[in-house]
Amino acid sequence: MASFFLERRLAQLGNRLRVAREKLLVAEEQCSAMEEETNDQELRSLVAETPDASYEYRQAKAHSDALRRYCEELRGSIQELQVRQDELLDKLSKNHR
């Protein structure tokens, strides 16, 4: 019976891991695009030397930084899920011995 619950938890964890990895792929693509936009805004800000251009750069930089932090959080979550998955696999293998 314990084996059934372990397998069920392992399957649920596998689904959560898959979803987290998919979210990370999307977020990394967005991060890359946002960093390019931020670099463009920075260049415009330097060339234009206007308050509006500086404001737009700061806004783009803030969004880029937030997205980068989100990617790091996702990576951390994925790492935690992988550790939990390994622990469940260890328990499952001990139950099958």
KATAUR-V654830 format. One record per backbone hydrogen bond with DSSP energy under -1.0 kcal/mol. NH is the residue of the N-H (numbers start at 1). CO is the residue of the C=O. Records with the same first field share a line. If there is no record, write none. Layout:
NH = CO ; CO
This chain:
5 = 1
6 = 2
7 = 3
8 = 4
9 = 5
10 = 6
11 = 7
12 = 8
13 = 9
14 = 10
15 = 11
16 = 12
17 = 13
18 = 14
19 = 15
20 = 16
21 = 17
22 = 18
23 = 19
24 = 20
25 = 21
26 = 22
27 = 23
28 = 24
29 = 25
30 = 26
31 = 27
32 = 28
33 = 29
34 = 30
35 = 31
36 = 32
37 = 33
38 = 34
39 = 35
40 = 36
41 = 37
42 = 38
43 = 39
44 = 40
45 = 41
46 = 42
47 = 43
48 = 44
49 = 45
54 = 50
55 = 51
56 = 52
57 = 53
58 = 54
59 = 55
60 = 56
61 = 57
62 = 58
63 = 59
64 = 60
65 = 61
66 = 62
67 = 63
68 = 64
69 = 65
70 = 66
71 = 67
72 = 68
73 = 69
74 = 70
75 = 71
76 = 72
77 = 73
78 = 74
79 = 75
80 = 76
81 = 77
82 = 78
83 = 79
84 = 80
85 = 81
86 = 82
87 = 83
88 = 84
89 = 85
90 = 86
91 = 87
92 = 88
93 = 89
94 = 90
95 = 91
96 = 92
